[in-house]
Amino acid sequence: MEDETLKKLDSINEEIDTLNRLSLSPTIMVGGTSSIILLCTIACCTRYVGHGHRYFKCIRWYYLVHQLALLLLDLSLHLADIIPVNQTYIYFLIVSIIFGVILGFLPTYIKRAPSLCCGTRLCCSCVRQTKFNLKELLQDIDRDIPTDRELSNLKQICLDKGIEKYRLALENWFLNAPIEILFTGSAVERFGLPILSDWVKKYFRKNISFKYALFTDFDLMFCFKDLRACNGSLQTEVHFEVISTDYVQPGYAALKLTEYGYNCFYDDGRPVSSILGLLTRFNDSNDLFFNAGSVKKIFYLIVSRTKLKNYPQGSRNCCCNLTAVKVKQQGPAINMKTGTFLMYDFCCPPIANDGFLADLTFGIKASWPSVSDWKERTGRFWPSPEEVDRIVEGGSHFVAKSQTDDNIGITWRYSFSKAEVELSKLVNPVARKCYLALKAILKDHLQPIAPWLKSYHLKTILYWTMEKTPAEFWEKETLENCFSHLIESVKNAISNQSCPHLWISTINLFDKELITERMYEHLLLKVNRIARNPHWYISSHKPVLRDSMDDRSEANNSDEEIYIIEGNKETETMV
């Protein structure tokens, strides 16, 4: 009996000693898990806003993290009395990881909501005083932009990465109808840095930021080499006639098959072209119209089903690397990504993993539209009348994008991409520097609070400003005055709530149904704040990517054909 009593006393003493040893565990557990949660959250948030290794200075994000940490701390104190210590520790360790991941990925899914963002993507280093003045920043802003010779080599690499195979697949589907590729957009206009890993790794350092504001993707338009659309049916050798009626909105048109086009697509009454399957009758008439909706679907199917060697398409593994091609329909364009991806694209961007980004569209060649008033515009200082005639003679295009109320899909949207590429070659170097600085500010500070504002709006404002400003202004005035003049034009456009289309001035690029009065006021306040000290907002774009100009010139002299050689090697292994 005494032995049993002694054993019970010994067991009780052991339990008391164990409890005494674990008495500090809840406190250690609460402080430890709260610290883990706080660190995970700050790390993930700073990963999103950029440059988190310097210091965390986004007030609203700090307030959010602080409140969540206090909430979790209070919750842990209550649960520590309910759940056993060992289970509590494991429970909160799991919760800390889950909350860290959620808070890190939250901004990506809410599309930079203004309620959670202070209006800057690089908020921890941009809005602070800098030792560089505005003149120095503007002089170096285009230092990383590729030269014309570099662009020609980049185009070849782009074709070698699989674009050429898409062209061949399109020609095969359209029964050997010749297809040509037109490079357009900011990359070839030298208004951005192309996202192409072969070029980035050649001239840039390893620790490159994918969020750099001047990065842009390639824009490529596939179009028939021999098929054309023209205003009026009296033109010879025109396959489609441009029709603009009351039901067609400005900036759109319908393409009606002409008699010449009918004879080209039929041989003795037999169809000889698959284009005939993309024609649609409208309003019970005998006229056949080229269906933009059908063309867009066929174009997407051909691109998505064309297999590129070493770039498998389809699903990806859950958490393993996968070298792949991913395509996604976005309006009239197909967004194409090639490279090595993880489970989440933003964890492992393709720029660091042997890939590139491109937007692919399908278009139809057309003459210069009669609805455009750009040629007849008087009182312009830029460009010269000779350049205007040359650009107009180059014509325009139609892309497979129908107006919103067109359920059939017979309307096509005008595209002036080719004209914009030619016009960009005439931009004054000083005006180019000012636009690039303004574009950097747009991506880092304006779009987080006004996602509807696009770089195309700013480019349109730049062209309007150059038309209304004497050419001598960009040559005689200082860089600071030129930039102030351009940002003043942006302020006027926002305050007037008007951004006229460059080529069809009756169209306002600011969607009045989407943008409210409060949005304009909020954006105008931000632009006014930036205009007072613009160098604070572009300080993060002091050249940190490209190596010195001496290194760049040496690389150009020693490896003049490096791009095409690398592209040919990739063709053997990838395409």
Buried (B, 14 or more C-beta within 10 A) or exposed (E): EEEEEEEEEEEEEEEEEEEEEEEEBBEEBBEBBBEBBBBBBBBBBBBBBBBBEEEBBBEBBEEBBEEBBEEBBEBBEEBBEEBEBEEBBEBBBEBBEEBBEEBBBBBEEEEBEBEBBBBBBBBBBBBEEBEBEBEBBBEBBBBBBBEEEBBBBBBBBBBBBBBBBBBEBBBBBBEEBEBEBBBBBBBBBBBBBBBBBBBBBBBBEEEBBEBBBBBBBBBBBBBBEEBBBBBEBEBEEBBBBBBBEEBBBEBBBBBBBBEBBEEBBEEEEEEEBBBEEBBBEBEEEEBBBBBBBBBBBBBBEBBBEBEBEEBEBEEBEEEEEBBBBBBEBEEBBBBBBBBBBBEEBEEBBBBBBBBBBBBBBBBBBBBBBEBBEBEEEEEBEBBEEEBBEEBBEEBBBBBBBBBEEBEBBBBBBBBBBBBBBBBBEBBBEBBBBBBBBBBBBBBBBBBBBBEEBBBBBBBBBBBBBBBEBEBEBBEEBEBBEBBBBBBEBBBEBBBEBEBBBBBBEEBEBBEEEEBEEEBBEBBBEBBEBBBEEBBBBBBBBBBEBBEEEEEBEEBBEEEEEBBBEBBEEBBEEBB
